[in-house]
Amino acid sequence: MKEALPATAHTETAPSTGWHGIVADWSSDQRAFKNVSWGKAMMWVFLLSDTFVFACFLLSYMTVRMSTVVPWPNPSEVFALTIAGHHLPLILIAIMTFVLISSSGTMAMAVNFGYRRDRRKTAALMLATALLGASFVGMQAFEWSKLIAEGVRPWENPWGAAQFGSSFFMITGFHGTHVTIGVIFLVIIARKVWRGDYDHARRGFFTSRKGHYEAVEIMGLYWHFVDLVWVFIFALFYLW
């Protein structure tokens, strides 16, 4: 007779469900973070911390907006432009949003070609992303100059609640700074891609292992985050 196998040899532990299953999956599977590079992990940490900063700004804006007893300016009128005799509300903001969302698409394609190690298309798409980002910053500068000329200041504005000016300059200025920094780094990394630094593993800043375009992917994470934040700013500040 064959010796019977222990009961534990052919019985399987039932998988955990619910929150216990999530904890078990993340605590037992080392593949989730085992192969993540230091640069990518640090970018995720930075984006997480930046999320809290933007969230605090937007929550502060909503608190001020709902608590003030002075009438709040109508964004559709404040940010309107008159073109060829037609009064167009939020036309500049709509164009800015379209430009920034389009830049997210070119950045995604740049990361895709980076995976394929096609340095020319990767560099060209990154430069196109930088151009769209610079266009966004330029339109934002025009928006700032227009409102400043109309009398908007961080401590006052001619249309109502004084907190409007401080909220506008703080939120859009902080976001515009992120876009400007992103444009600078896009140009730097695009130049390194075009020269073949990632193909030959040349020494220097923002370089990675030979044949790896990881810096492009890390830059893509940052740029998509900047675009996503603008969607919330657009919805809460300009459409509310």
Buried (B, 14 or more C-beta within 10 A) or exposed (E): EEEEEEEEEEEEEEEEEEEEEEEEEEEEEEEEEEEEBEBBEEBBEEBEEBEEEBEEBBEBBBEBBEEBEEEBBEBEEBBBBEEEEEEBBBBBBBBBBEBBBBBBBBBBBBBBBBEEEBBEBBBBBBBBBBBBBBBBBEBBEEBBEBBEEEEBEBEBBEBBBBBBBBBBBBBBEBBBEBBBEBBEBBBBBBEBBBEEBBBEBEEEEBBBEEEBBBBBBBBBBBBBBBBBBBEBBBEBBBEE
